[in-house]
Amino acid sequence: MASITNKTTRPLTVSLPGGKTLRLGPLKTAEVLAKTLDHPPVKRLIAAGTVTVAGDDPKAQRAGGSGNQGPSSGGRGFGLGIRKTGDR
């Protein structure tokens, strides 16, 4: 995965492969697949300096991870677990 960052103060609409679109707010960052960086519209934005790319080396992304951490509850105790139905 690679991260692209919008360096402008305007929102951007970036055309991605497969007919998809990425809407990137001012000074915001998004993660995209490494193959996305070879798409011509993305290459033009990178060459113009409108967006910057970080972390396009897949080995660097995996080196710092601590493995599978599983799902997170987000600090809330409701909405998780089995719904109880029937006679109680």
N, C-alpha and C positions, 0 to 999 in steps of 0.2 A: 504494500500500500504506500501511496505517496500523498503528501499533504500539499494542497495548493492554497495560497493566501492572496486575497484581493488587496492590492496595495493602493487602490483609489478610494476616494470618499464617496463614490457612487456605487449603487448595487450593480452587479454584473449578471448577465445571462450567458452561460457557457454551453455551447452545443457539444454533446458527448456522443461517443459511438453508440450505434443501435437506436438512434432517434431520440435519445434521452436528453434532458436539459438539466443543468445545475444552476440554481439561482443562489448567488453568493453575495451576501451583504457587504457593506463597506468595512474594510479591515478585518473580515472574517476568514476563517480557515475551514476547509473541508477535506476529507480523505477520499481519494479516488484510486482506482486500480492503476497499476504501473503502465498497462497498455493504453490507457487514456492519454498519456503524455505524448503518444505518437500520432494522435488525431490532429489533422491540419488546423482546425480552429483553435485548439488548445495551444499548438505550437506557435501560432501567430500571437496569442496573448502573452506567452512566455517571452517571445522575442521582443515584443514591444515594452516589456517591463510592467505590464498591467497586473500580472500575477507572478508570484514566485513559487518555486517548488522546493520542498524539503522532504527528506526521508524517502527518496526513491530507491534506496538500496534495500532489497528484501531481507538480507542477512542482518542489517543493522536494526531493523524493526523487531526481529525475533530474539535478538541477543539479550535485551533488557527485560523481557517478560518473565513473570514468575509462574507461568503455567496456567492451567485451567482453574479459574476461581469460582466458577459456578454462578448461578443467578443471584442477584441482589434484591432484597426486599425494599430497598430505598428507605429504610427506617420506619416503615409503617407496618402495623401488625394485622391489619384487616385486608380482606380481599384475597388472602392466600389460604390454601388448604382445600378441604373437601366440603362441598355444600351439603348440608344435612337436609334430607327430605323425608317425607312419610310421617308416620305416627311416632311420637316421642313420649 
